[in-house]
Structure formats: C-alpha cells, structure tokens
Amino acid sequence: MSQAPSQSKTTVSFRLSKAELVLVFITMLWGGTFLIVHNVMSVSGPMFFVGLRFAAAAVFVGMVSARALAGLTMLELKAGVLIGITIMLGYGLQTMGLQTINSSQSAFITALYVPFVPLLQWLVLGRRPGLMPSIGICLAFVGLMLLAGPSSAGLHFSEGELLTLVSAVAIAAEIILISRYAGQVDVRRVTVVQLATASLLSFAMILPTRESLPDFSWLLLVSALGLGLMSAIIQVAMNWAQKSVSPTRATLIYAGEPVWAGVVGRLAGERLPGMALLGGLLIVIAVVVSELKIRRRDHSQHANNAPVDGETSQ
C-alpha cells in the first residue's frame, strides 16, 4: 500500500544568542571610538597613542586576571602574540589613517573586513561560508560600498584611506585567529598577552615611523585610559563570545560598526548623504539575513512524528 505524501512545513526563525548579543554591544562601543581617536590625533602621534591605549588595556585586564596568569602555556603565549601583531597592525594603520580622514570614512573603510574574513577563512582554514552568511556578506559588501560613497569615476583612495584599507585586512586576520584559538586557551591569559604585545609593538614602531613624542595632554591621557578600558572589554568579550559564534556570523554582527560610528558622527555634526543611509540599511539587513535559520519539518502519517529520511535543516 502506497503511503500518502508527507506534508512539509517550513519555519523561519532568527534570534541572537547571549554571545551574539555581547558582540552587538561591543560593536556599539567599537563604533563610538572612531570620533574619539580622530580628535586625539590633534595632540598625539598614532603609534604612541595606540601603544598607550593598549598598555592601559593590558593593565586593566591584568588586574582582574592576576591569579590566572601563572598558568600561562606556550600555546596561549603563541596565540596572544599572533593576535597582538594583528591588533597592532589593524589599530595602528587605522589610527595613522585617521590623521587625514574623518571618523565616518575610517569606519566605513575599516568595515570592509566583512568580506575579507570569509575569504581569508576559506583560503587559510579551508572553511567555506554557508548559504545565508554568503548572502549576508554580499548585502554587507554592497552596503559598505554605498557607505563609502563611490562616484561615477570609481573609488580613488587617498593615503589615509589606503592605510585604513590595509588595516581592515589585519582586523580580519585578528578575528580569524581569535576563533582559531578560542576553544583551546584561557581567555584572560591570552587577552593580557595580546594587549601587551600590541602595546609593545606599537611603542617599538615609533622609531621607524619617526614619530615625535607628544606633550602632556589631558585629552590624550583621558582618551587613552577610556579607550584602554573599552579595548579591554572588547577583547575579552570577543575572545569569550567567539567560542560559540562562527567567524562569519561574528563578522556580520561587527558589520554594524560603521552604522554606530555614523550615529556618533551625526551627533557630533557629521551628516550622511542619502546613499550612505541606504548603505547602512543594507548592512542592518545583512546582519538579520545572516541570523535567519530555515528549518524544514516533515509531518508524516506516523503519530510519533519520527524523523523521515531526507529531512533537512539549513
């Protein structure tokens, strides 16, 4: 006797886990730092400020993680140094770019690491992104291009924009490395090592870049301490959250960074054109699309609703 055809019901759900909500929060903090750094560049050189900022962050994390530091392993040391190198390159080049471009431009270009992460992840780790993240990445890329303000003559990058573009590659590498080691190391110890590494390397770059030491400034001191605390919170949160959040999904959440930077910039007097607002909307949509989970449930004639061969979950 032939069976009656099974009825298929498709449900669509999207929700953020606790770890993903933490990433959303730190993205808001992250977006607010661009305007602060841009203003600090009037009283300090970029590498000195980055070194001071991450020195403060390392101290903050070290104070609350002192008991755990004694158990530092070689793997954690290696992971912290590698991540610290990418932090120095990412934040250092970004800060150098902020000497000549405004905070909104910097945020938009930095956010190009959105398409860089899955590409580097594919090339380095051999992990291909899934369908929904891939669609989200495409939408985010288009949105970021609109936010960057392309003209009919194409995109022409200044020196500051090029430095920021390279920093986006370094930030993409940072995210991949954090995910690579997140499940194998102690978050507190690795965070201290990576922050200290970023600070020391930034100070070391003062000589080859021929950067002059700044005079004392309350703006410099308060900004370095404030951003140091924020950096500590951000790095700890990233290391913790990315234990359970994939690099692709984390990157799409981070794509909201230029939106928050644009909001802060607008409050400070910057105004976004219509195309840029459209780009921001596309980024928000990209984040939502990346969170969509489509599940197909087959309801057969069996009363116990046992799984049927061919049941799919996407």
Secondary structure, 3 states (H helix, E strand, C coil): CCCCCCEEEEEEEECCCHHHHHHHHHHHHHHCHHHHHHHHCCCCCHHHHHHHHHHHHHHHHHHHCHHHHHHCCHHHHHHHHHHHHHHHHHHHHHHHHCCCCCHHHHHHHHCCHHHHHHHHHHHHHCCCCCHHHHHHHHHHHHHHHHHHCCECCECCCCHHHHHHHHHHHHHHHHHHHHHHHCCCCCHHHHHHHHHHHHHHHHHHCCCCCCCCCCCCCHHHHHHHHHHHHHHHHHHHHHHHHCCCCCHHHHHHHHCCHHHHHHHHHHHCCCCCCHHHHHHHHHHHHHHHHHHEEEEEEEECCCCCCCCCCCCCEC
